[in-house]
Amino acid sequence: MTNNPNPGEISVDRRAETVVTQQPGYVASERVVQDVAAERRMQSFQVNRIIYGLLSVLEIVLGMRFVLKLIAANPGSGFANFIYGISAPFTAPFNALLGTPAAGGSALEVTTLVAMVVYALLTWIIVRVIQIVTDRPTSRTVTRSTREQTGAGPGNERTTETVTRN
């Protein structure tokens, strides 16, 4: 399966272009290689980093909520109120799942731990799906080279090399 936005075209993984300029007593050659597949992998990697970064922030907030509930922090304090307010929407789907054992104002909020595990698993699944969709194994490579005279004058030519994988 190829990830090509234009179904009628072959997906290009690497494009190399060489421009040779020849004049009396002077020859210049410039080769530019663009690795399209590597750029696609880098974009996927960046998206995965952002997703894991967001998960890390969520896990830290949920971990702080768990610790604050465990040490019976004053819910009226600004910091505890802030953490509880931010984390409440993320723990709400799990509130009725399990009971919360409490003793002396301290609470072992197991539902927060369950939420942390569920969000980590969901994130892992999302990242794996992105990797599966964007990674493309290759079985065949075709290299096509084109050499043409440019209109810049005699002795000027351009060579374009295209590598495709099917």
Buried (B, 14 or more C-beta within 10 A) or exposed (E): EEEEEEEEEBBBBBBBBBBBBBEEEEEEEEEEEEBBBEEBBEEBEEBBEEBEEEBEEBBEBBBBBBEBBEEBBEEEEEEBEEBBEBBEEBBEEBEEEEEEEEEEEEBBBBBBBBBBEBBBEEBEEBBEEBBEEBEBEEEEEEEEEEEEEEEEEEBBBBBBBBBBBE
